[in-house]
C-alpha cells in the first residue's frame, strides 16, 4: 500500500480496506491462524511490544481491547497486523512401572521425548476506526486472538494387534514406532476469526463508555488414538480424526474508561465468550489399516476404515474475562479529546490486571451418534468380520482453573511524532493442575518479556514487536495423571495417558501498519 500523495481519497482508502480484509480473511481460513482456548500473548504489534495496552489503545485494536477508547480516535484509522508465533514444546512420557512389571509394553511403544513438529503459521488482525460527531467513535475489525494455531506431536502410526498378514486381504501396519503422545494428541489445526464492530461515547472529556459485539468462525481438525477395551496398551486401537466447524461463536466486550486528570487514564473491561458447538465428521481407522477404503460406520459392514457423519464437538471456552488498567503519562502537550501519545507525551507506564474464567474449561465432549443405527468399525478386513460398536459420546477431560495475570509496560517517545520505543513484561498464573496437563493446550504459568518500536512517517505508523514467553515446566508424576485414554467398550478401564514432563517456550514477531486519513 504505497502512498502517492499526502492524502488518500476516501474511495481509495475503502478499496484498500476491502482488499486487505479479503486477503486477511483468506489467510486466516487457509492457514488456520488462530488458537482456540487460552491466549498466549496480547494481539497487535503495539500491545505485544509493551504487554500492557488496554488503557492506552488508540487505533482499530480498541474494538477488541477497549471499545470505550474508540471515542478518542484522531482520524480514520486503517490498520493491518501480521503476527508469527513460533512455539517450541515437548512431552517426555514416563512409563508406568506397574505396567512394566505386569504386562510390559510392546516393543514399538515409544517413550522418547516428542516435540512439536508443526510448521509456523501466521496470524493477524485487520480493522478500521473513525471518530463520529458528538464525541462518538466507531470501529470494525477481523481479529485472531494471540495463540498457537497448529500443533503436531509425532505421527498417526499404530500397529495391528491380533492379526496375521497372511490371512488379511488388506495390508496392515506393523513394527512402526508409535508416538508417545498419540492418546493425547497427534496433530491439531484450529482456524478461527472474529468479526467485531464497536462504538465508544464520551459524555464528558473525563469519562468514556464502549461496547463491541460480534461473532467468530471456528474450524477444528483434531487427530488422536483411542482404545477398544482399555486396561492395557498392548491392544487394538483406533486412529480418530475429527473435523468440525462452528460458524457462529458470539463474543461481546463492554468497557468504561476515565481520565481524572490529563496524565492519568483508568479503564475496566468485561468480555463474554460463548462456547464452541462445532459439527462435522469423525473418521476412524482401526488396528493399523492405514490405507483401507473408507466405508460408512452406520453400515452393517463398515470395514476397518469408516466415517461418522454429523458428529458434534462441545468445547467450553473461558466464558468471562475482566481486565482493570491504569496508566500514567508525562505530558508534552495539553490533553485534548483525541489520544495521540507519540505526539503529545514524553513517556508513559501502564499496568493491567486480568482475571479469566478458565475454570469453565472442563470436558471436551464429542457426541458421535444417538444409537440408532449404531455406529461401528471392524478390526479385521476379512469379509464378514464382526464389527465393534463405537461409543455414543467420547469425553476428553481438561479440568482447568481460573487464570490471573499482571502486565506492565510503557513507551518512550524518542522523537516527537516520529519515533517511539517500548518494552513490557507480563505474568500469568497456571490454569491447569499438573495432574490434568495435556499437550493440546498449554495453560501453564507464563512470564513474558517484550519490546517494540513505532516509526511515524507522514500519515503512516509502522510498528514492530518481539516477545518471548517462558512457560513453566510441568511434571505429571506416574500414578497422578487425570487425563484418561478414550475407550470404546469398557471406559472404566481407561488408563492415564498424560504422565510425563512438559516443557515449552514461545517466540512471537509482529508487524503492524496504520494509515490515518
C-alpha positions in Angstrom: 0.0 0.0 0.0 2.3 2.8 -1.3 1.0 6.4 -0.7 1.4 8.5 -3.8 0.5 11.8 -2.2 -0.1 13.4 1.2 -3.7 12.4 1.1 -5.6 9.3 0.1 -9.2 9.7 -1.2 -12.0 8.2 0.8 -12.9 5.9 -2.1 -9.3 4.6 -2.4 -9.0 4.1 1.3 -12.2 2.0 1.4 -10.9 0.0 -1.6 -7.7 -0.7 0.2 -9.7 -1.7 3.3 -11.9 -4.1 1.3 -8.9 -5.8 -0.4 -6.9 -6.1 2.8 -9.9 -7.6 4.7 -10.5 -10.1 1.9 -6.8 -11.0 1.9 -6.6 -11.5 5.7 -9.8 -13.5 5.7 -8.4 -15.8 3.1 -5.1 -16.1 5.0 -7.0 -17.0 8.2 -9.2 -19.6 6.6 -6.5 -21.2 4.6 -3.7 -21.2 7.1 -5.6 -21.9 10.3 -4.3 -18.9 12.0 -6.0 -18.9 15.4 -5.7 -20.8 18.6 -8.8 -21.8 20.4 -8.7 -21.7 24.2 -6.4 -19.6 26.4 -4.4 -16.8 24.8 -0.6 -16.8 25.0 0.0 -13.2 24.2 -1.9 -9.9 23.6 -2.6 -9.1 20.0 -1.5 -6.1 18.0 2.1 -5.0 17.5 1.9 -2.1 19.9 0.3 -4.2 22.5 2.7 -7.1 22.1 5.7 -4.7 22.4 4.6 -3.2 25.7 2.5 -6.1 27.1 0.1 -3.6 28.9 -2.0 -1.8 26.3 -5.7 -1.8 27.2 -5.7 1.6 28.7 -3.6 3.3 26.0 -5.0 1.7 22.8 -5.9 4.4 20.3 -6.4 2.7 17.0 -8.6 0.0 15.5 -7.4 -2.5 18.1 -9.7 -0.7 20.6 -12.6 -2.7 19.1 -11.0 -5.8 20.6 -9.3 -4.5 23.7 -11.2 -1.4 25.0 -14.1 0.0 22.8 -14.5 3.0 25.1 -11.4 4.4 23.6 -13.0 4.5 20.1 -14.2 7.9 21.0 -10.5 9.1 21.2 -9.7 8.4 17.5 -7.9 11.4 15.9 -8.9 10.4 12.4 -9.9 7.5 10.2 -7.5 4.7 11.1 -6.9 1.7 8.8 -4.6 -0.9 10.3 -3.2 -4.3 9.4 -1.1 -6.6 11.7 0.7 -9.8 10.8 1.9 -12.0 13.7 4.2 -15.0 13.6 4.1 -17.4 16.7 7.0 -19.8 16.9 6.1 -22.5 19.5 8.6 -25.0 20.9 7.0 -27.6 23.1 7.9 -31.2 24.2 6.3 -34.0 26.0 8.6 -36.7 27.6 6.3 -39.6 28.6 7.1 -41.7 31.6 6.4 -45.5 31.6 4.3 -46.9 34.5 6.4 -49.3 36.5 3.3 -51.3 37.4 2.5 -52.0 33.8 6.1 -52.8 33.0 6.1 -55.4 35.9 2.7 -57.0 35.0 2.1 -56.8 31.2 5.0 -54.9 29.8 4.8 -52.7 26.7 5.1 -53.6 23.0 8.5 -53.1 21.5 7.0 -50.3 19.3 5.7 -48.4 22.4 7.7 -45.2 22.4 8.8 -43.2 25.4 11.1 -40.8 23.6 10.6 -37.1 24.0 8.0 -36.0 21.5 8.2 -32.3 20.3 6.0 -30.1 18.3 6.7 -30.6 14.6 4.0 -28.3 13.2 5.1 -25.6 10.8 4.8 -21.9 11.7 1.6 -20.3 10.6 0.9 -16.6 10.6 -2.0 -14.8 12.2 -3.1 -11.2 12.3 -5.7 -8.5 12.7 -7.3 -6.0 10.3 -9.6 -3.1 11.2 -10.8 0.4 10.8 -11.8 3.0 13.3 -13.0 6.6 13.0 -14.4 9.5 15.1 -18.0 10.4 14.8 -19.8 13.7 15.7 -21.0 14.4 19.3 -18.0 12.6 20.9 -18.8 9.2 19.4 -16.4 6.8 17.8 -16.8 3.6 15.7 -14.7 0.7 14.7 -14.8 -2.7 12.9 -12.3 -5.4 12.6 -11.4 -9.0 11.9 -9.4 -10.4 14.8 -7.4 -13.6 15.5 -6.5 -13.7 19.2 -2.9 -14.4 20.3 -2.2 -18.1 20.4 -0.7 -21.1 18.7 -2.9 -22.4 15.8 -1.2 -25.6 14.9 0.4 -28.5 16.8 1.9 -31.8 15.8 3.4 -34.5 18.1 4.7 -37.4 16.1 2.7 -39.5 13.5 -0.5 -41.4 13.5 1.0 -44.9 13.1 -0.5 -47.7 15.1 0.3 -51.3 14.7 -2.1 -54.2 14.1 -2.7 -56.4 17.1 -4.0 -60.0 16.8 -3.9 -60.2 13.0 -2.0 -62.3 10.5 -0.9 -60.5 7.3 -1.1 -63.8 5.5 -4.8 -64.1 6.1 -5.7 -60.4 5.8 -6.9 -59.2 2.4 -5.6 -55.6 3.1 -2.2 -54.6 4.1 -1.7 -53.7 7.8 1.0 -51.7 9.6 3.5 -53.5 11.8 6.7 -52.6 13.5 6.3 -48.9 13.4 7.2 -46.7 16.4 4.1 -45.4 17.9 4.2 -41.7 19.0 4.3 -41.2 22.8 1.6 -38.5 22.8 -0.8 -40.4 20.4 -3.5 -40.9 23.1 -3.4 -37.2 23.9 -2.8 -35.6 20.5 -1.2 -36.4 17.2 -2.0 -33.2 15.5 -4.3 -30.2 15.8 -5.2 -27.3 13.4 -7.6 -24.6 14.6 -9.0 -21.9 12.4 -10.9 -19.0 13.9 -11.5 -15.4 13.3 -13.9 -12.9 15.0 -15.6 -10.2 13.0 -16.3 -7.4 15.6 -17.9 -4.0 15.5 -17.8 -1.5 18.3 -18.8 2.0 19.4 -17.5 4.4 22.0 -19.0 7.5 23.6 -17.6 10.3 25.8 -20.4 12.2 27.5 -17.7 14.4 29.1 -14.0 14.7 28.4 -13.1 12.7 31.6 -15.4 9.7 31.0 -15.9 7.2 28.2 -18.1 4.1 27.5 -17.8 1.5 24.8 -19.3 -1.8 23.6 -18.2 -4.2 20.9 -20.1 -7.2 19.7 -19.5 -9.8 17.0 -19.1 -13.5 16.3 -16.4 -15.9 15.3 -16.0 -18.7 12.9 -14.1 -21.8 14.2 -12.9 -24.9 12.5 -11.1 -27.7 14.4 -9.1 -30.5 12.8 -8.0 -32.9 15.6 -6.4 -36.4 15.5 -5.5 -38.8 18.2 -5.8 -42.5 19.2 -8.5 -44.2 21.2 -8.6 -47.7 22.6 -11.1 -50.6 22.1 -11.3 -52.2 25.6 -8.8 -50.2 27.8 -6.8 -51.7 30.6 -3.5 -52.1 28.7 -1.7 -50.5 25.8 -0.9 -53.8 24.1 -4.4 -53.9 22.5 -6.3 -52.9 19.4 -6.6 -49.2 18.9 -8.3 -46.7 16.5 -6.9 -43.5 15.0 -9.7 -40.9 15.4 -9.8 -37.9 13.1 -12.3 -35.2 13.9 -13.1 -32.3 11.5 -15.8 -29.9 12.7 -16.7 -26.3 12.5 -18.9 -23.7 14.2 -19.8 -20.7 12.1 -21.3 -18.6 14.9 -19.4 -18.1 18.2 -20.8 -14.9 19.8 -18.5 -12.5 21.7 -19.0 -9.1 23.4 -16.8 -6.6 25.3 -18.1 -3.8 27.5 -15.6 -1.2 28.8 -15.5 2.1 30.7 -12.6 4.5 30.9 -11.8 7.6 32.8 -9.3 10.5 32.7 -9.5 12.2 36.1 -6.5 14.4 35.2 -4.6 14.8 31.9 -1.8 12.5 32.8 -3.8 9.6 34.2 -6.1 7.1 32.5 -8.1 4.3 34.1 -10.2 1.6 32.5 -12.2 -1.6 33.2 -13.5 -4.1 30.6 -15.7 -7.2 30.8 -15.7 -9.8 28.0 -18.1 -12.6 27.4 -17.4 -15.6 25.1 -19.8 -18.3 24.1 -18.8 -21.9 24.0 -18.0 -23.7 20.8 -20.6 -26.2 19.4 -19.0 -27.5 16.2 -20.4 -30.1 13.8 -18.7 -32.2 11.2 -17.3 -35.7 10.7 -15.3 -38.4 12.5 -13.1 -40.8 10.6 -11.9 -43.9 12.4 -9.1 -46.2 11.1 -8.9 -49.4 13.2 -6.0 -51.7 14.1 -3.3 -50.5 11.7 -5.4 -50.4 8.5 -3.9 -47.1 7.3 -4.8 -47.3 3.7 -8.1 -49.3 3.7 -11.0 -47.9 1.6 -13.3 -45.7 3.7 -16.8 -47.0 4.4 -19.8 -45.8 6.3 -19.7 -46.5 10.1 -23.5 -46.7 10.1 -23.5 -49.6 7.6 -23.9 -53.3 8.5 -20.4 -54.0 7.2 -18.4 -50.7 7.9 -14.9 -52.1 7.3 -11.8 -51.1 9.3 -11.8 -47.5 8.0 -15.1 -45.6 8.1 -16.8 -42.2 8.6 -19.4 -41.0 11.0 -21.4 -38.0 9.8 -23.0 -35.3 11.9 -20.9 -35.6 15.0 -20.9 -32.6 17.4 -17.9 -31.4 19.5 -18.7 -29.2 22.5 -15.7 -27.1 23.6 -16.1 -24.9 26.6 -14.4 -21.5 26.3 -13.2 -19.2 29.0 -16.7 -17.7 29.5 -15.8 -14.4 31.2 -12.8 -12.1 31.4 -12.2 -8.9 33.4 -9.3 -6.5 32.8 -8.5 -3.5 35.0 -5.9 -1.0 33.9 -4.2 2.3 34.9 -1.7 4.5 33.0 0.4 7.5 33.9 1.9 9.7 31.2 4.3 12.6 31.3 2.6 15.1 29.1 4.3 17.1 26.4 1.1 18.9 25.3 -2.2 19.6 27.0 -4.7 16.7 26.7 -7.4 17.2 24.1 -10.3 14.9 23.2 -8.1 12.7 21.0 -5.3 10.5 22.2 -2.0 10.7 20.3 0.7 9.6 22.7 3.6 9.6 20.2 3.0 13.4 19.6 1.7 14.6 23.0 3.6 12.5 25.6 7.2 12.1 26.6 6.7 8.7 28.2 4.1 6.6 29.9 3.8 3.5 32.1 0.8 1.2 32.2 -0.3 -1.7 34.4 -3.1 -4.2 33.6 -4.6 -6.8 35.9 -6.8 -9.6 34.5 -9.0 -12.5 35.5 -10.2 -15.2 33.1 -12.8 -17.8 34.0 -10.8 -20.6 32.5 -12.3 -22.9 35.2 -15.2 -23.2 32.7 -13.0 -25.3 30.6 -13.8 -28.8 31.9 -14.7 -31.6 29.5 -14.4 -31.6 25.7 -17.4 -33.8 24.6 -17.7 -35.4 21.2 -21.3 -36.7 20.5 -20.7 -39.4 18.0 -24.2 -40.7 17.5 -27.6 -41.2 19.2 -27.6 -45.0 19.0 -29.9 -45.6 16.0 -28.5 -47.0 13.9 -25.3 -48.0 15.9 -22.0 -46.8 14.5 -19.3 -49.4 14.4 -15.9 -50.3 12.9 -14.3 -53.7 12.1 -10.9 -54.6 13.5 -10.2 -57.0 10.6 -10.5 -56.7 6.8 -11.7 -60.3 6.5 -15.2 -60.3 4.9 -17.9 -60.9 7.5 -15.6 -59.8 10.4 -17.6 -58.8 13.4 -17.7 -55.0 13.9 -17.3 -53.4 17.3 -19.6 -50.5 18.4 -18.3 -47.0 18.7 -19.3 -45.2 21.9 -22.2 -42.7 21.6 -20.1 -40.0 23.3 -16.4 -39.6 23.8 -15.1 -37.2 26.5 -11.6 -35.7 27.0 -11.1 -34.3 30.4 -9.3 -30.9 30.9 -10.2 -29.7 34.4 -8.8 -26.1 34.2 -9.0 -23.5 36.9 -9.3 -19.7 36.8 -6.3 -17.7 35.5 -4.9 -14.4 36.9 -2.4 -12.1 35.2 -0.5 -8.9 35.6 1.0 -6.9 32.7 3.4 -3.9 32.9 4.8 -1.8 30.1 5.3 1.6 28.6 6.6 3.8 25.8 9.3 6.4 25.5 8.8 8.8 22.6 12.3 9.4 21.4 11.4 11.8 18.6 8.0 13.5 19.0 5.6 12.4 16.2 8.4 10.3 14.7 9.8 7.5 16.9 8.7 5.6 20.0 10.3 2.7 21.7 8.6 0.4 24.2 9.1 -2.6 26.5 6.9 -4.7 28.8 6.6 -7.7 31.0 3.7 -10.0 31.9 2.9 -12.8 34.3 0.0 -15.3 34.1 -0.9 -17.9 36.6 -1.3 -21.5 35.8 -4.7 -22.5 34.5 -4.2 -26.3 34.9 -3.2 -28.6 37.7 -0.2 -30.8 36.9 -2.4 -33.9 37.1 -4.7 -32.5 34.3 -2.0 -31.3 31.9 -2.3 -32.2 28.2 -0.4 -31.3 25.1 -3.4 -29.9 23.1 -3.2 -26.6 25.1 -0.6 -25.2 27.4 -2.4 -23.0 30.0 0.6 -23.2 32.4 2.2 -20.3 34.4 3.9 -17.9 32.0 6.3 -15.0 32.1 6.6 -12.7 29.0 9.3 -10.2 28.1 8.7 -7.9 25.2 10.0 -4.9 23.3 9.0 -2.9 20.2 9.1 0.4 18.3 6.9 2.6 16.2 8.1 4.8 13.3 5.7 7.5 12.1 6.1 8.8 8.5 3.5 11.4 7.4 0.2 9.5 7.7 1.8 6.1 8.3 2.7 4.4 11.6 4.8 1.3 11.3 5.2 -0.8 14.4 7.4 -3.9 15.1 7.4 -6.0 18.2 9.0 -9.2 19.6 8.0 -11.2 22.7 9.5 -14.2 24.4 7.2 -16.3 26.6 8.7 -18.5 29.3 6.4 -21.4 30.1 6.5 -23.2 33.4 7.8 -26.8 33.1 5.2 -29.3 34.4 5.8 -32.9 35.5 2.8 -35.2 35.9 4.0 -38.0 38.1 3.2 -41.6 37.4 0.1 -42.5 39.3 -1.3 -39.0 39.4 -2.5 -38.4 35.8 -6.1 -37.5 35.4 -6.3 -37.5 31.6 -7.5 -40.9 30.5 -7.5 -42.6 27.1 -10.8 -42.6 25.3 -12.1 -46.2 25.4 -14.9 -47.6 23.2 -16.3 -50.6 25.1 -15.1 -50.6 28.7 -14.4 -46.9 29.7 -14.0 -47.8 33.3 -10.7 -49.5 32.4 -9.2 -46.4 30.8 -5.6 -45.7 31.7 -3.9 -42.3 32.4 -2.0 -41.2 29.3 -0.7 -37.8 30.4 2.1 -38.8 32.8 5.4 -37.2 31.9 7.3 -33.9 31.7 6.0 -30.9 29.7 8.3 -28.1 28.5 7.7 -25.2 26.2 8.6 -21.7 25.1 7.1 -19.2 22.6 8.6 -16.5 20.4 6.3 -14.0 18.7 7.1 -11.5 16.0 4.6 -8.9 14.9 4.5 -6.2 12.3 1.7 -3.6 12.1 0.9 -0.7 9.7 -1.6 2.0 10.5 -2.7 4.7 8.0 -4.7 7.7 9.2 -6.6 9.9 6.8 
